[in-house]
């Protein structure tokens, strides 16, 4: 029984929980204006350590889980009715291992997880500009909308202990506001509001139906540019609700999570950026006692990028 719970928990840790390593925050300055006609390739490495409360529908007392994950992501910026918009797609490749304290039980798994897709647009403060036009652009308050979709593309084996997919879709609409301020506008304040919505997993444990209530959240980010090529941020996120039901039985497990993190963003040149992130859950009721970091390499190309 413990072995089954551990392995199912490991799978859910990576693929069912919306707050796994790559989704602790929406990035600070995510809704700043960007030149159109630019493509970006991101390669991220993430490490996360979490306790038993990885998934609110399956709590494993005493479990300690370690995640190593590589996530390639492609983003394209373009003009949509004269506003800056973008689309992105990514898929995680993960290795996960863990154990249950006080027992000899250990487990591990490797593979590709469920893929993620995003569409976003700046509805204010984001005119669609070429790279040449963007050189004279002075940032002001911007407002953006986005929709992220996680698709159940990972393999899900309802009658097996280990699966690589969640067997359900999730949708996250978000609105974000970004406001530069201070001397030479070196400070930027970002505020985001979002909510996760889930379809049912109709093959949970092979025979049951898992339902989850919406999981809303709010974020705040305060960043400061030390130089033209280097900025740092303080990041927070609070999320709540997200109760689950198995069949018709309410699990009475509403989430309450407060996460604190930080990011450093370095522009090596006009094409390349390096990003370093850290996050830790300071409050985690029925949600992961998460601590982790990531290192990201971003490469941009397009007309005018040198």
Buried (B, 14 or more C-beta within 10 A) or exposed (E): EBEEBBBBBBBBBBBBBBBBBBBBBBBBBBBBBBBBBBBBEBEBBBBBBBBBBBBBBBBBEBBBBBBBBEBEBEBBBBBBEEBBBBBBBBBBEBBBBBBBEEEEBEBEBEBBBBBBBBBBBBBEBBBBBBBEEBEEEEBEEBBBBBBBBBBBBBBBBBEEBBBBBBBBBBBBBBBBBBBBEEEEEBBBBBBBEBBBBBBBBEBBBEEBBBBBBEBBBBBBBBBEBEEEEEBBBBBBBBBBBBBBBBEEEEBEBBBBBBBBBBBBBBBEEEBEBBBBBBBBBEEBBBBBBBBBBBEBBBBBEBEBBE
